[in-house]
């Protein structure tokens, strides 16, 4: 039997004036139109000696989240990676470009 390593994704997105880098086990198109669904958010191992404030901030914000829905226009990049790293939260520059236009409405089904 071969033990297959679980897939790990790195997701970059922005929200509420911050840029996020998260690691997760599952990324799919959400049933809710215009959103990416992220499940199984991974956090680095806790160390009693060194505490990464960015990782701790992510753990506080997303630690109890089972499923995260991110709007498509907020996602900059999704990578499949070999191993997880430390997640990050960074403030965005105040002179950021304007947000991209909203997605067109979903076609109505009759």
C-alpha positions in Angstrom: 0.0 0.0 0.0 1.2 3.4 -0.8 0.5 6.1 1.7 -0.5 9.2 -0.3 0.3 12.5 1.2 -2.8 14.8 1.5 -3.0 17.7 -0.9 -2.0 21.1 0.5 -3.1 24.5 -1.0 -1.7 27.9 -0.4 -4.3 30.6 -0.9 -3.6 34.4 -1.2 -6.5 36.8 -0.8 -7.4 40.2 0.5 -10.1 41.3 2.8 -10.9 44.3 5.0 -7.6 46.1 4.2 -5.4 43.0 4.9 -3.6 40.5 2.7 -3.9 36.9 3.8 -1.8 33.8 3.1 -3.5 30.6 4.3 -2.8 26.9 3.9 -5.7 24.4 3.6 -6.5 20.9 2.6 -9.4 21.6 0.3 -10.2 24.4 -2.1 -13.3 24.2 -4.4 -15.8 26.3 -6.2 -18.6 27.1 -3.7 -22.2 26.3 -4.3 -22.8 30.0 -3.6 -22.2 31.8 -6.9 -19.0 33.9 -7.0 -17.2 32.3 -4.0 -14.2 30.0 -3.5 -14.7 27.5 -0.6 -11.8 26.7 1.6 -11.9 23.9 4.1 -9.3 22.3 6.5 -7.3 25.4 7.2 -3.9 24.5 8.4 -1.9 26.3 11.1 1.8 25.8 12.0 2.9 23.8 15.0 2.6 25.7 18.2 5.9 26.4 19.9 6.2 27.4 23.5 9.4 29.3 22.9 8.7 31.3 19.7 5.3 32.8 18.9 4.7 34.0 15.3 2.3 37.0 15.7 1.0 36.5 12.1 0.3 32.9 12.6 -1.3 33.6 16.0 -3.5 36.3 14.4 -4.7 33.8 11.8 -5.4 31.2 14.5 -7.5 33.7 16.4 -9.4 34.8 13.3 -9.9 31.4 11.6 -9.2 28.8 14.3 -12.9 27.9 14.8 -13.9 28.2 11.1 -14.9 24.9 9.4 -15.5 26.4 6.0 -14.4 29.7 4.6 -16.1 31.4 1.6 -14.0 34.0 -0.2 -15.3 36.1 -3.0 -13.6 35.3 -6.4 -12.5 38.9 -6.8 -10.6 38.8 -3.5 -8.5 35.8 -4.4 -5.2 36.6 -6.0 -3.7 33.1 -6.3 -4.1 29.5 -5.3 -1.2 27.1 -5.4 -0.9 23.4 -4.8 2.2 23.0 -2.6 4.2 20.0 -1.3 4.2 21.2 2.3 2.5 23.8 4.4 4.3 26.9 5.6 3.5 29.6 8.1 0.3 31.6 7.2 0.6 35.4 7.2 -1.6 38.5 7.6 -0.2 41.7 6.2 -1.7 45.2 6.1 -2.4 46.5 2.5 -1.0 49.8 1.4 -3.4 52.7 1.7 -2.8 53.7 -1.9 -4.0 50.4 -3.2 -5.6 50.1 -6.6 -9.4 50.3 -6.7 -11.2 46.9 -6.2 -12.0 44.9 -9.3 -15.5 45.2 -10.7 -18.2 42.9 -9.2 -19.1 39.7 -11.0 -22.0 39.8 -13.3 -25.3 38.4 -12.0 -25.9 34.7 -12.3 -28.1 33.8 -15.3 -31.7 33.2 -14.2 -32.9 29.6 -14.6 -36.5 29.3 -15.7 
